[in-house]
Amino acid sequence: MTAELTGHQELPRTDDLQTLPYRLGGVIRHVVRPYFRLRYDLTIHHEDRFPRTGAVLVAPNHLGLLDGPLLGATAPRMLHQLGKIEAFGGLQGKILHLAGQIPVDRSTYDVLAIRKAIKVLRDGHVMSIYPEGTRGRGDFRKVRVGVAYLAMVTGAPILPVALLGTRLPGGDVERFPPWGSRVDVVYGTPFTVDRVPFPRRHTDVRAVADQIGDVLRAHVQAAVAATGHPLPGKPEKKDRDE
């Protein structure tokens, strides 16, 4: 029995889940990437830090509407991203599903979404999750337990990402920044936490999330200092689905 199959049979099991589609996502990436480079004054820093093979748990800060599309289009590898279920309605939802994105119901503990994310990592692919859970300051002031849980289950390395300029000071979290805005994407150094077999106590997951938060906060602070590009501060409006 291969190690990959054995991993899928560990709790929570993922051997009953279908592999997420990715071909449409790859096409969209190649189409959209030049548009973002044309629309924004975009600089990507330390792209060489992005692992080119194997499972990766991407952990970006979350400022505004541009974050997901920008990172998905410009990352060196195809990303599967967890997104709020409210964005998966109608034609947009069908496209997101076909592009391999995962809807998550933030009003409850969405077991299926978490299992799909675990499968992505066990299959050796790239999973992106916003540790803050919602769009806001983008300083990793609060880190939810999801990123810690996925890392503890799969052992996947965590890749910090600082997104700067995806929302301007006073900007609306529901809008893209103006044409020509400066945007910086700063990759950090991948790191790992100990893989923990089932069962995993909530207190232990919370403690690991706090440790991860320390690393993520240090990264975004270093990115601001290195680029001279400050965070936009508290948004005037909260994420309407928070």
C-alpha positions in Angstrom: 0.0 0.0 0.0 1.5 3.4 -1.0 2.2 6.1 1.5 -0.2 8.4 -0.3 -3.1 5.9 0.0 -2.3 5.3 3.6 -2.4 9.0 4.3 -5.9 9.3 2.7 -7.1 6.5 5.1 -6.0 8.4 8.2 -8.5 10.4 10.1 -10.1 12.5 8.8 -10.3 10.1 5.8 -10.2 11.6 2.3 -10.0 8.4 0.2 -13.7 8.7 -0.6 -13.3 12.2 -2.1 -12.8 13.0 -5.8 -9.7 14.9 -6.9 -10.6 18.6 -7.4 -10.5 19.8 -11.0 -7.7 22.1 -12.0 -7.5 22.5 -15.8 -9.8 25.5 -16.0 -8.0 27.1 -13.1 -4.7 26.7 -15.1 -6.3 28.4 -18.2 -7.8 31.2 -16.1 -4.4 31.9 -14.5 -2.6 32.3 -17.8 -5.3 34.6 -19.1 -5.7 36.8 -16.1 -2.0 37.1 -15.1 -1.1 39.6 -17.9 -4.2 41.7 -17.0 -3.2 42.2 -13.4 0.4 43.2 -14.5 -1.1 45.7 -16.9 -3.7 47.1 -14.4 -1.4 47.4 -11.4 2.1 48.4 -10.5 2.8 44.9 -9.4 6.0 43.6 -7.8 6.4 40.0 -6.6 9.2 39.5 -4.0 11.1 36.3 -3.2 9.1 34.1 -5.6 12.0 31.6 -5.3 10.8 30.8 -1.8 7.6 29.2 -3.2 8.2 25.4 -3.1 8.0 24.0 -6.7 6.9 20.5 -5.7 4.9 18.8 -3.0 2.2 20.0 -0.7 2.2 23.7 0.3 -0.1 25.5 2.7 -0.2 29.1 1.5 -1.1 31.6 4.3 -1.7 35.1 3.0 -3.0 38.1 4.9 -6.5 39.4 3.8 -7.1 43.0 2.9 -9.7 43.1 0.1 -11.5 41.7 -2.9 -8.3 41.5 -5.0 -6.4 39.1 -2.8 -7.7 35.8 -4.0 -7.8 36.5 -7.8 -4.4 38.2 -7.7 -2.6 35.4 -5.7 -4.3 32.7 -7.7 -3.2 34.3 -11.0 0.4 35.1 -10.1 1.5 32.3 -7.8 4.1 30.0 -9.4 1.8 27.0 -9.0 -1.9 26.4 -9.3 -3.7 27.2 -6.1 -6.8 25.6 -4.6 -8.4 28.2 -2.3 -10.9 28.1 0.4 -13.5 30.8 -0.3 -16.7 31.9 1.5 -19.7 30.0 0.3 -21.5 33.3 -0.5 -19.3 33.7 -3.5 -20.2 30.4 -5.1 -23.6 31.3 -6.4 -24.8 31.4 -10.1 -22.3 31.4 -13.0 -19.5 32.6 -10.8 -19.9 29.7 -8.5 -19.9 27.2 -11.4 -16.6 28.7 -12.7 -15.1 28.6 -9.2 -16.0 24.9 -8.8 -14.6 24.0 -12.2 -11.4 25.9 -11.3 -10.9 23.7 -8.3 -11.9 26.2 -5.6 -13.5 25.1 -2.3 -16.6 26.8 -0.8 -16.6 27.0 3.0 -19.6 27.8 5.2 -18.1 30.1 7.9 -21.2 30.0 10.0 -20.5 26.4 11.0 -17.7 23.8 11.2 -17.7 22.9 7.5 -16.4 19.3 7.7 -16.6 18.7 3.9 -14.6 21.8 3.0 -11.9 20.9 5.5 -11.7 17.3 4.2 -11.4 18.6 0.6 -8.6 20.9 1.7 -6.8 18.1 3.5 -7.1 15.9 0.3 -5.5 18.7 -1.8 -2.5 18.7 0.6 -2.3 14.9 0.8 -2.3 14.8 -3.0 0.8 17.0 -2.9 -0.8 20.1 -4.3 -1.1 23.8 -3.1 -3.9 24.9 -0.7 -4.4 28.6 0.2 -6.3 29.6 3.3 -6.7 33.0 4.9 -5.6 32.5 8.6 -7.5 35.7 9.5 -10.7 34.3 8.1 -12.0 37.6 6.8 -10.9 40.8 5.1 -9.6 43.5 7.5 -6.4 45.0 8.7 -4.2 42.3 7.2 -1.8 42.4 10.1 -2.5 38.8 11.3 -3.7 40.3 14.6 -6.1 37.4 15.0 -5.3 34.0 13.5 -8.0 31.3 13.4 -7.3 27.6 14.0 -7.9 26.4 10.4 -4.4 26.9 9.2 -3.0 25.1 12.3 -5.4 22.2 11.9 -4.5 21.6 8.3 -0.8 21.8 9.0 -1.0 19.4 12.0 -3.0 16.9 10.0 -0.9 16.9 6.8 2.5 18.1 7.9 2.5 20.5 4.9 4.9 23.4 5.0 3.3 26.8 5.6 4.2 29.6 3.2 3.6 33.1 4.6 2.5 35.7 2.1 2.2 39.5 2.7 -0.2 41.2 0.3 0.3 45.0 0.3 -1.8 47.4 -1.7 -4.7 45.2 -2.5 -6.8 47.7 -0.5 -6.0 51.3 -0.1 -6.4 53.3 3.1 -10.1 54.0 3.5 -10.8 51.6 0.6 -13.8 49.3 0.5 -13.2 45.6 1.1 -15.7 44.9 -1.6 -13.9 46.8 -4.3 -10.7 46.5 -6.3 -8.0 49.2 -5.9 -7.8 51.8 -8.7 -6.0 51.3 -11.9 -2.3 51.8 -11.5 -2.2 51.2 -7.8 1.0 49.8 -6.4 0.7 46.2 -5.2 3.4 44.1 -3.6 3.3 40.4 -3.0 6.0 39.3 -0.6 6.6 35.6 0.0 8.2 34.4 3.2 10.3 31.5 4.2 8.3 28.2 4.4 8.1 26.6 7.9 6.5 23.5 9.4 4.8 22.5 12.6 4.8 19.0 14.1 2.4 16.6 12.4 0.0 15.3 15.1 -2.0 12.0 14.7 -5.7 11.8 15.6 -7.1 12.8 18.0 -6.1 16.5 18.0 -7.3 18.5 21.0 -8.7 22.0 20.4 -6.4 23.5 23.0 -3.3 22.0 21.2 -4.5 23.3 17.8 -5.2 26.7 19.3 -1.7 26.8 20.8 -0.1 25.9 17.4 -2.3 28.6 15.7 -0.9 31.2 18.2 2.7 30.1 17.3 1.9 30.3 13.6 0.4 33.8 14.2 3.7 34.9 15.6 5.5 33.9 12.5 2.9 35.4 10.2 2.9 38.7 12.1 6.7 38.9 11.9 6.6 38.3 8.2 4.1 41.0 7.3 6.0 43.5 9.5 9.2 42.6 7.8 7.5 42.9 4.4 6.2 46.4 5.2 9.7 47.4 6.4 11.5 46.0 3.3 9.1 47.5 0.7 8.2 50.7 2.5 4.6 49.8 1.6 2.3 50.2 4.7 -0.8 48.3 5.5 -4.0 50.3 4.9 -5.3 50.0 8.5 -8.8 49.3 9.5 -11.4 49.3 6.7 -14.3 51.6 6.9 -16.7 48.7 6.2 -16.4 45.2 7.5 -16.6 42.2 5.3 -20.3 42.0 4.8 -20.4 38.2 5.3 -18.3 38.3 8.5 
